[in-house]
């Protein structure tokens, strides 16, 4: 058996088409969805991410304001700029690209963003809303993973009720929100990390495995239940410098029922859900 690919590029294209249509409808009412992207420092990976986010906005009818600042920017200056963006009616979403320089408290900056403009979904108010099932902004990467699950079975979705999902990776950005989203769909969820004892025994029971550790080959073919859904959130480089995920793709694809590739899987979906969140912020007014 060879797994079916969950094509993040194709699904992103479909969802972005809907975003562009909704953005056009807002513009017809005199509302231009606006996203401010704040980049502090010159981290090469961050520069690539920011460039891709800005281009995606431009391609889909969302105004993007890119604000690059030197790594010497003080925490007070950054907080003041976030406050100004909070009060700017032309800006519906604010994204402060992580990581920030060491002298800036990232959590303090995130909490300074208005929950109404927290399109990254990192604010404690967003996390609380997710916890109790209230409206808020879901973090973009796990939100994209859920959309991928919804796309399975020719768009009918993957029935999670009563299924066992294992999330490998406990970060506040992906792991914990992913687990909460799966729980809301009535799945049984185990959240662990790459060093969890008997990890293989857990993953072999799982109908869905989400690998979000940032470590190559954390999930191999002998760890996967036949027919399982495998979602690879990892972003690594192999010895040849080629982009790869946390999953041993070549081996696991021969066991799993569905699998996301790297690149072309979760990555484009993360940016797409940022667009969706920004659009929803504009629609909420």
C-alpha positions in Angstrom: 0.0 0.0 0.0 1.2 3.5 -0.9 -0.2 6.4 1.0 -2.3 9.1 -0.7 -0.6 12.5 -0.6 -2.3 15.3 1.2 -1.3 18.1 -1.2 -0.9 21.3 0.8 -0.2 23.3 -2.3 -3.4 22.3 -4.0 -5.6 22.8 -0.9 -3.9 26.2 -0.3 -4.7 27.3 -3.8 -8.4 26.3 -3.3 -8.7 28.1 0.0 -6.8 31.2 -1.2 -9.3 31.5 -4.1 -12.1 31.8 -1.5 -10.0 34.3 0.5 -9.6 36.5 -2.6 -13.3 36.4 -3.3 -14.2 37.4 0.3 -11.5 40.1 0.2 -13.1 41.5 -3.0 -16.5 41.5 -1.3 -15.1 43.5 1.6 -13.4 46.0 -0.8 -16.7 46.5 -2.5 -18.0 47.7 0.9 -15.0 50.0 1.3 -13.1 47.7 3.7 -9.5 46.8 2.7 -8.2 43.9 4.8 -4.9 44.9 6.2 -2.0 42.9 7.8 1.0 44.4 9.5 4.1 42.2 9.5 6.8 43.3 11.9 10.3 41.9 11.5 13.0 42.7 14.0 16.5 41.7 13.0 17.9 39.9 10.0 17.3 36.2 10.7 17.5 34.7 7.2 14.7 32.1 7.7 12.5 34.8 9.1 13.2 37.0 6.1 12.1 34.2 3.8 8.9 33.5 5.8 8.0 37.2 5.9 8.5 37.6 2.2 6.3 34.6 1.5 3.6 36.0 3.8 3.6 39.4 2.2 3.5 38.0 -1.3 0.5 35.8 -0.4 -1.3 38.8 0.9 -0.6 40.8 -2.3 -1.8 37.9 -4.4 -5.1 37.5 -2.6 -6.4 41.0 -2.1 -5.1 41.7 1.4 -3.1 44.9 2.0 0.2 44.1 3.7 2.4 46.5 5.6 5.9 45.1 6.1 7.9 46.9 8.9 11.5 45.7 9.1 13.5 47.0 12.1 17.2 46.5 13.2 18.1 43.9 15.8 19.0 46.8 18.1 15.4 47.9 18.4 14.5 48.1 22.1 11.6 46.2 23.7 10.0 49.5 24.6 10.2 50.7 21.0 8.6 47.4 19.7 5.8 47.6 22.3 5.1 51.2 21.3 4.9 50.2 17.7 2.5 47.3 18.5 0.3 49.7 20.5 0.2 52.1 17.5 -0.8 49.2 15.2 -3.5 48.2 17.7 -5.0 51.6 17.3 -4.7 51.8 13.5 -8.2 51.1 11.9 -6.6 50.2 8.6 -4.8 47.2 10.2 -6.9 44.2 11.0 -4.1 41.7 11.8 -0.7 42.1 13.4 2.1 39.5 13.1 5.3 39.9 14.9 7.7 37.4 13.3 9.4 35.1 15.7 12.1 34.6 16.9 12.9 38.0 18.4 16.3 39.2 19.5 17.3 37.8 22.9 16.9 41.2 24.7 13.1 41.3 23.8 10.6 39.3 25.8 8.6 37.6 23.0 5.6 36.6 25.2 5.4 40.2 26.5 5.2 41.4 22.9 2.6 38.8 21.9 0.4 39.7 24.9 0.6 43.4 23.8 -1.1 42.6 20.5 -4.9 43.2 20.7 -6.7 39.8 20.8 -8.9 41.2 18.0 -5.8 41.5 15.8 -3.9 38.4 17.0 -4.1 36.6 13.6 -1.2 34.3 14.6 -3.3 33.0 17.4 -0.6 33.2 20.1 -2.2 35.6 22.6 -3.3 34.0 25.9 -6.9 35.2 25.1 -6.8 33.2 21.8 -5.5 30.1 23.7 -8.3 30.5 26.2 -10.9 30.8 23.5 -9.6 27.6 21.9 -9.6 25.8 25.2 -13.3 26.5 25.9 -14.5 26.4 22.3 -15.3 30.1 21.9 -14.6 32.3 18.8 -11.0 33.3 18.5 -8.1 32.9 16.2 -6.6 29.5 15.9 -2.8 29.3 15.5 -2.1 29.0 11.8 -0.1 25.8 11.6 -2.5 23.5 13.6 -5.4 25.3 11.9 -3.9 24.3 8.6 -3.5 20.7 9.7 -7.1 20.5 10.7 -8.1 21.8 7.3 -6.0 19.1 5.7 -7.9 16.5 7.7 -11.2 18.0 6.6 -10.0 17.7 2.9 -9.7 13.9 3.1 -12.2 11.5 1.5 -12.9 13.8 -1.4 -13.7 16.7 0.9 -16.0 14.7 3.2 -13.4 14.9 5.9 -11.7 12.4 8.2 -14.0 11.3 11.0 -12.0 11.9 14.2 -14.7 11.0 16.7 -13.5 8.0 18.8 -10.1 7.9 16.9 -6.8 8.0 18.6 -4.4 10.8 17.7 -0.8 11.2 18.8 0.8 14.6 18.7 4.6 14.4 18.9 5.7 17.9 20.1 4.5 19.9 23.0 5.1 23.5 21.9 2.6 26.2 22.5 2.7 27.1 18.8 1.8 23.7 17.4 1.7 20.8 19.8 -0.7 21.9 22.5 -3.2 23.8 20.2 -3.2 20.8 17.8 -4.1 18.6 20.7 -7.0 20.9 21.7 -8.3 21.1 18.2 -8.4 17.3 17.9 -10.1 17.0 21.3 -12.8 19.3 20.1 -13.5 16.8 17.4 -13.9 14.1 20.0 -10.7 12.3 19.3 -8.7 10.6 22.0 -5.4 12.5 22.1 -1.9 11.6 23.5 0.6 14.5 23.4 4.2 13.5 23.8 7.7 14.4 22.6 10.6 12.7 20.9 12.0 11.3 24.1 8.8 9.9 25.5 9.2 6.3 26.7 7.5 3.7 24.5 6.8 6.3 21.9 6.6 3.5 19.3 3.9 1.7 21.3 1.8 4.9 21.3 2.2 5.7 17.6 1.4 2.2 16.6 -2.1 2.6 18.3 -2.7 6.0 16.5 -5.1 6.6 13.7 -3.6 10.1 13.3 0.0 11.0 14.0 1.2 14.7 13.9 4.9 15.1 14.0 6.0 18.5 15.2 9.4 18.2 16.8 11.9 19.7 14.4 14.0 16.5 14.4 14.5 14.3 11.3 13.2 10.7 11.3 11.4 11.0 14.6 8.7 8.8 13.0 9.7 5.8 11.0 7.7 3.1 9.1 7.9 0.6 12.0 6.2 3.1 14.2 3.1 3.6 12.1 -0.2 1.8 12.2 -1.2 0.6 8.6 -3.7 3.1 7.1 -3.0 5.9 9.6 -3.0 9.6 8.7 0.5 11.1 9.1 0.9 14.9 9.2 4.5 16.1 9.1 5.0 19.6 10.5 8.8 19.4 10.7 11.1 21.5 8.7 14.7 20.3 8.5 17.6 19.7 6.1 19.2 16.4 5.2 22.9 15.8 4.6 22.5 17.1 1.0 20.9 20.3 2.2 17.5 19.2 0.9 14.4 20.3 2.8 12.7 17.4 4.7 10.4 16.9 7.7 10.3 15.0 10.9 8.9 11.9 9.2 10.9 9.3 7.2 8.7 10.0 4.2 10.0 7.2 1.9 9.4 4.5 4.5 6.2 5.8 6.1 4.4 6.4 2.8 4.4 2.6 2.3 2.5 2.0 5.5 0.3 5.1 6.1 -3.1 5.7 4.4 -2.5 9.4 3.9 0.7 11.5 4.4 1.8 15.1 4.0 5.0 15.8 2.0 7.7 18.2 2.9 7.9 20.6 1.2 4.4 21.1 -0.2 2.4 20.0 2.8 1.8 21.9 6.0 4.0 24.9 5.0 1.8 26.5 2.4 -1.2 25.8 4.6 0.3 27.8 7.5 0.5 30.9 5.4 -3.0 30.3 4.0 -4.6 30.2 7.4 -2.8 33.4 8.3 -4.7 35.0 5.3 -8.0 33.4 6.5 -7.5 34.7 10.0 -6.7 38.2 8.7 -9.8 38.2 6.5 -12.0 37.0 9.4 -10.6 39.9 11.6 -11.5 42.3 8.9 -15.0 40.8 8.5 -15.6 41.0 12.3 -14.7 44.7 12.1 
